[in-house]
Amino acid sequence: MSRGSDPTSRESGSDRRYAGRDAPRKRLLRAVAAQTAALSATVHFLWAWPRLAEPADARPYVFLLGGAFTVAVAVATLRADEYRRLYALGAGTLAAFLVGYAGWHGGGTAAALASDPLAIVGKGAEIVGIIAFLALYRLAPPTSVVLDRREDAASDGGAADDEEARA
């Protein structure tokens, strides 16, 4: 059975269940996830920068590394294909910041949060970001479907290049 020019004829049975990467809902969720991840990273940078001179506290250095990693995940979320592993990584990173904050402050988490506006912004962004990344995870096709799409696009592009070269 040959593949026609109709895009639905190229889709496998499992691929039809998943909307394309540029579906409006996915674009919105990607934007929200990337922005909240960037906001969380910014909050961590702002908290860590003035505290870098304190040699006894390792948190500023960890926050800088974690913030840089979070920015990388945000950029990949906007630019890469839709990979469930990437979305799980984004949700997990933001959840680690959130759980780490609660673990550090223990029973005084609510009081520490109430007294620090920067933490309120960061934790709010992390909660929204986790929800957005998990929604993207649910809407994304399995990795095998994404790889099949890439393979189909490469083979279709290669065939078009061959036809142009012959003409």
N, C-alpha and C positions, 0 to 999 in steps of 0.2 A: 504494500500500500504506500503510495508516494504522498509526500507532504505537499499540500496545495498552498496557495497564497493566503487562504483564510486562516487568521491567527488561531481560531478555535480548533482547527484541525491539527495544530502543532502541540496542543496541550494534552498531556496525559490525563487519565481519569482522576488521579490525585491532585493534579495541578489546577483543575477547574474549581476546586473548593476554595482556593485562595485568590484573592484579588491581587492585582499587580502591585508592585512597589509604590507606584505613584497614585494609588487610590486616595481620594481626599481624606478619608479618616486616618490612613497610615501617614500621610504627609503631616497632618495636624499633630498626631501623636509623636512623630519623630521630632518635630519642632519643639513640642513641649518637653519631651525627654531630654533633648540636647540643651535647651535653655535652662532647665532646672539643674542638670548636671553641671553646666557652666557656672550657674549661680552658687551651687554648693561648693564648687572648687574655689570660687572667688571668696566666699566667706572663710574658707579654710586658709587661703592665702593671706587675707586681711588679718586673721587672728594670729597666724604664725609669724608673719614678717617682723613685727616689733619685738617678738620674743626669741629671735634667733640667737641673741647674745647670752641667753641663760643656758650655761653649759650643763646644768644638772637635769634639765628637762628635755627629753627626746621628742616630745610631741610636736614642736614646731617643724622639725625635720621630717617627721612622718607625715604631717599635714601637707607639707610642700610636695612630697613625693605622691601622696594620695591625691592631692589636687591636680598635679600634672597628669597622673593616670586618668583621672576623671575627665579632664579636658580631652585627652586622647580618645576616650570612649565616646564622648559627645561628638567629636569630629567624625569618627568612624560611623556613628549612627547616622549622620547626615550624608556621608559620602559613599559608604559601602553598600553592597547588596544587603538584603534583609536576611540576616542570620540570627537564628534563635539564640545561639551561643553568645553573640554580641549583646543581645538584649538582656539575657540572663546575667551577663557580666556587669552591665550598667545597673540593673536592679540590685545585684549583690553588692556592688561597690557603695551605692547610696545607702543600702541597708546596713552595711558595715559601719559607715559613719554614724548612722542613727543609733544602732545598738551600742557602738563604742561610747557614744556620748552618755547614754543611760548607764552603761557599765562603769564609766569613770566617775560619774556623780552619784551612783547608787541611789539611796533613799532620798537624797536631796536633789534629784533631777528636776522636779517641778520648780523648786525654789531657784535653782541655778538657771533654768530656762527663763523664768519670769524676770530675773535680774539682768539678762543679757539680750538686748534687742538683736544683735548680730546672730546669736544662736537661734533665736526665734525664726529669723529669715532662713537660716541654713536648714534647720530641721523641717520647716514648712516646705521648702524646696525639695528636700530629700523625700518627704512623704509623697508629694505630687509626682516627683520623678520616678519613684518606685512603681507607682500606679501606672504611669505612662509606659515605662519599660515592660512591665508585666502584660499590659494590653497589647503592646507590639509583639511580645513573645507569643501570645495567644493567636494573633492575626497572621503571624509569619508562617510560611510553609516550612516543612522539614528541610534540612540542609540538602538532602538528595534532590528535592524538587528544584531548589535554587541552582544547584550544580547542573542539573539537566537543562534548565533555562539558559544558563551561560553557554553550555555546549551547543545547544540549538542555535543560539545567536551567533556563536563563532562559526558554526558550519554554514549558516545562511549568509553570513558576511563573506566568508571565503568563497562560496559559490558565486555570489554577486561579483566579487573581484575577478574571478576566473572568466565570467561572461564579458565583463568590461574589457579585459585584456585581449580576448578573442576578437572583439568588435573593431 
